[in-house]
Amino acid sequence: MSRRSSLFAWTTMLLIGGLTTACGIPAEDTAQIIDEPRPELFETVPETTSTTQPPGAAVNLRLYWHTDRDILVVVNRAYSESPSIQEALDVLTQGPSLEEQGRNPTTFIQRKFNVSLAPRYLSLNIETGEAVIQVADEALFREDSDRRIAASEIVCTALQFRNIDSITIVDSLGTIPLTDLDAEPIDGPAMAVHYDDCMPPEIPSAEDQTEDDDG
């Protein structure tokens, strides 16, 4: 092969290689470089009324508290892994965080039972869906004539867990009789239906309030 022919062949190979690279077709046995992620993928998700989720959070634990006017408040707290029912009862007992309280200063979210109640998950009957939660004797929960609000916080928080359909609260003396939100005795274990399905009351709109005032 002449020198001129060799030079022509070499030039042709360079042109083919350049076209291959320009068209984005990876040559055989060559490393493929992945483009850097777009900057918008790292933008923070806008904060909602629920707790801002930490990186990788996948589970929202619903915590049931009340306002100072005994209006039910549901707070979502984000977790990267599903908490146990006992962990839920522990954080419920601790009450809302400062950040959760500060979201709406007019709400005055608060726990409606004494810390000494120390609710403890005991057992679950898989067949009936009845879970048993024990409270400490020193909290005198059995003697509390208005324990319905505190009970609703414990019951509603526990009912969100899988296979749990009803709650019985006990102390060392046995089952503690509970009442619903209307102070009517509950026959058997407590369920969501006894506490308005654990749903916060609807806030009337401005139009509804205007109509009431006009009436």
ChimeraX attribute file (.defattr): number of C-alpha atoms within 10 A of each C-alpha:
attribute: neighborCount
match mode: 1-to-1
recipient: residues
	/A:1	5
	/A:2	7
	/A:3	8
	/A:4	8
	/A:5	10
	/A:6	11
	/A:7	10
	/A:8	11
	/A:9	11
	/A:10	10
	/A:11	11
	/A:12	12
	/A:13	11
	/A:14	11
	/A:15	10
	/A:16	11
	/A:17	11
	/A:18	11
	/A:19	12
	/A:20	13
	/A:21	11
	/A:22	10
	/A:23	8
	/A:24	9
	/A:25	10
	/A:26	13
	/A:27	11
	/A:28	6
	/A:29	6
	/A:30	7
	/A:31	8
	/A:32	10
	/A:33	7
	/A:34	6
	/A:35	6
	/A:36	6
	/A:37	8
	/A:38	8
	/A:39	7
	/A:40	7
	/A:41	8
	/A:42	8
	/A:43	8
	/A:44	7
	/A:45	9
	/A:46	6
	/A:47	9
	/A:48	8
	/A:49	10
	/A:50	15
	/A:51	17
	/A:52	14
	/A:53	18
	/A:54	10
	/A:55	9
	/A:56	10
	/A:57	14
	/A:58	13
	/A:59	15
	/A:60	18
	/A:61	19
	/A:62	19
	/A:63	22
	/A:64	28
	/A:65	28
	/A:66	21
	/A:67	15
	/A:68	14
	/A:69	9
	/A:70	13
	/A:71	13
	/A:72	21
	/A:73	20
	/A:74	19
	/A:75	18
	/A:76	17
	/A:77	19
	/A:78	21
	/A:79	17
	/A:80	13
	/A:81	11
	/A:82	15
	/A:83	14
	/A:84	12
	/A:85	16
	/A:86	15
	/A:87	13
	/A:88	19
	/A:89	21
	/A:90	15
	/A:91	13
	/A:92	22
	/A:93	21
	/A:94	13
	/A:95	19
	/A:96	20
	/A:97	12
	/A:98	9
	/A:99	9
	/A:100	18
	/A:101	16
	/A:102	13
	/A:103	14
	/A:104	11
	/A:105	9
	/A:106	10
	/A:107	15
	/A:108	16
	/A:109	28
	/A:110	19
	/A:111	19
	/A:112	22
	/A:113	20
	/A:114	13
	/A:115	15
	/A:116	14
	/A:117	17
	/A:118	20
	/A:119	20
	/A:120	18
	/A:121	19
	/A:122	12
	/A:123	11
	/A:124	17
	/A:125	13
	/A:126	11
	/A:127	7
	/A:128	11
	/A:129	15
	/A:130	20
	/A:131	23
	/A:132	20
	/A:133	23
	/A:134	20
	/A:135	20
	/A:136	17
	/A:137	15
	/A:138	11
	/A:139	16
	/A:140	13
	/A:141	22
	/A:142	20
	/A:143	9
	/A:144	10
	/A:145	10
	/A:146	14
	/A:147	19
	/A:148	20
	/A:149	22
	/A:150	20
	/A:151	22
	/A:152	27
	/A:153	25
	/A:154	23
	/A:155	27
	/A:156	26
	/A:157	22
	/A:158	26
	/A:159	21
	/A:160	16
	/A:161	15
	/A:162	9
	/A:163	15
	/A:164	18
	/A:165	21
	/A:166	22
	/A:167	23
	/A:168	19
	/A:169	25
	/A:170	21
	/A:171	18
	/A:172	10
	/A:173	8
	/A:174	10
	/A:175	16
	/A:176	17
	/A:177	16
	/A:178	24
	/A:179	21
	/A:180	20
	/A:181	16
	/A:182	9
	/A:183	14
	/A:184	11
	/A:185	14
	/A:186	13
	/A:187	9
	/A:188	12
	/A:189	19
	/A:190	26
	/A:191	22
	/A:192	19
	/A:193	12
	/A:194	22
	/A:195	22
	/A:196	14
	/A:197	10
	/A:198	21
	/A:199	14
	/A:200	14
	/A:201	10
	/A:202	6
	/A:203	7
	/A:204	8
	/A:205	8
	/A:206	9
	/A:207	9
	/A:208	11
	/A:209	11
	/A:210	10
	/A:211	9
	/A:212	9
	/A:213	8
	/A:214	7
	/A:215	6
